[in-house]
Amino acid sequence: MIKFFSESLRELRHVVWPTYTETRKYFLIVLTVLVLFGVYLFVASSLFSEIIFSVKDIVS
């Protein structure tokens, strides 16, 4: 177990961590994609519901 932790720490020293500006840029990209995908799902769900209810009204 000690060997595992020591090797993990050694590997972490080789990691190139992103800068503040890179982190902020990627965060904004992810946030934008999530918001756009959420809006897309909302619109698609609303349209699908309207279609289903319209078909239900026509059939009954």
C-alpha positions in Angstrom: 0.0 0.0 0.0 2.8 2.4 0.8 4.4 1.6 -2.5 1.2 2.5 -4.3 1.0 5.9 -2.6 4.6 6.7 -3.2 4.3 5.8 -6.9 1.0 7.9 -7.1 2.8 10.9 -5.6 5.7 10.5 -8.0 3.2 10.4 -11.0 1.4 13.5 -9.7 4.6 15.4 -9.9 4.6 14.8 -13.7 1.1 16.2 -14.2 0.9 19.4 -16.1 -1.9 21.3 -14.3 -4.0 23.8 -16.3 -3.5 27.5 -15.7 -6.3 29.6 -14.2 -7.2 31.0 -17.7 -7.3 27.5 -19.2 -9.5 26.3 -16.4 -11.9 29.2 -16.7 -12.0 28.8 -20.5 -12.8 25.1 -20.3 -15.4 25.7 -17.6 -17.2 28.3 -19.7 -17.2 25.9 -22.7 -18.6 23.0 -20.6 -21.2 25.3 -19.0 -22.3 26.7 -22.4 -22.7 23.2 -23.8 -24.7 22.0 -20.8 -27.1 25.0 -21.0 -27.5 24.5 -24.8 -28.1 20.8 -24.4 -30.6 21.5 -21.6 -32.5 24.0 -23.7 -32.5 21.5 -26.6 -33.9 18.7 -24.4 -36.6 21.0 -23.0 -37.7 22.1 -26.5 -37.6 18.5 -27.8 -39.6 17.2 -24.8 -42.2 20.0 -25.1 -42.7 19.4 -28.8 -42.9 15.6 -28.3 -45.5 16.1 -25.5 -47.6 18.4 -27.7 -47.5 15.9 -30.6 -48.5 13.0 -28.3 -51.4 15.0 -26.8 -52.5 16.1 -30.2 -52.6 12.6 -31.5 -54.4 11.5 -28.3 -57.1 14.2 -28.9 -57.5 13.2 -32.6 -57.8 9.5 -31.7 -60.4 10.0 -28.9 
